[in-house]
């Protein structure tokens, strides 16, 4: 119930969750956002970004998209495809801000 401006967040990957290097002392475990990306099934150097869901905290969605963009660069995906409906105005603005 804390004010989001007084909190800090750490983005971790699925592999990081069980890592012994993450100090969890004094931390609450709460998922506030998730995003998925996978290899496109028809184009070799494309990725498909899907399942973005975030709590309404400013900047979390954009940070998650940047994690996906960095992962795609590292894994030699030159394009990212995503699909959304015209009803998802907030998501469209977010992806435009991210340059997608």
N, C-alpha and C positions, 0 to 999 in steps of 0.2 A: 504493500500500500504506500510505498515511498513515492515521492515526487520523481518522475523520470529524469529530471535535470540533476538530481543529487545522486544518481546511480551511474555505475560504469558497466560496460558490457564487454565480453570477450567472445569473439567468433571462433568457434572450434569446429574442426571437421569430425566426421564419424570416427576416424582413426584416433583422433586426439582424446576422445571421451574416456577411454580406458588407460590412457597414458599415465604413468606414475609421476611425470614431470609437472602435472597440473596441480598446483596447490589449491585445495578446496576449502582451506580454513577460512571461516568468516564469510563464506559464500552461500548464497541460496541457489539451488539448482532449479531453474525455471526456463523452459523453452519459450523464447519470445519471437522466434522466427525460424523458418525452414525454407530451403530451396533445393531443387533437384536438377541435375543435368546428366545427360547421357549421350552416347554416340548416336548420331542420326542414323536411322536404319536404311536410308537410301543414298546418302551422300557421304563419301569417305572423310572429307576434312571438315564436316559440319557437326555441330553439337545441337542438341535439342534441350532447351531450358524449360522446365515445367514445375508445377507445384510450389509456387511462391506463396507463403502465408506469413504474415508478420503481425505482431501486436502493434498497436498504434503508438509507437515511439519513433520520433523523428530520426531518420538516418539509418535505421536498421535495414530496411528493404534495399536501399541504395548500397549499403556495405555488403549485403549478401550478393547482390548482382555483381559487384566488383570482385568478390571472391570467385564467382563463376567465370567472369571474364579472365581473371588471372589464371585460373585452372585451365581454361581453354587454350590460352596462349602457351602455357607450359606443356600442354599435351598436343600441341600442333593442330588445333582446330581453328580454322581461319574464319568461320562463320558460326553464328548462333541463331537458331530459329526458335521462335516462340509464337504461340497462337493465343489470341484472346478475343472476346466479343466486344461489340460496341458499347455494351453496358458496363464495362470495366474501366471507367474513365480514370479513376485514381491509379490503376495499374499502368494504363497507357502513359500518363504523365510521368510516372516513376521510370518507366523504360525509356521514355524520351530524354529524361534528365540523365540517364546512364549512357545515352548515345546509341541505344538499340532501336 
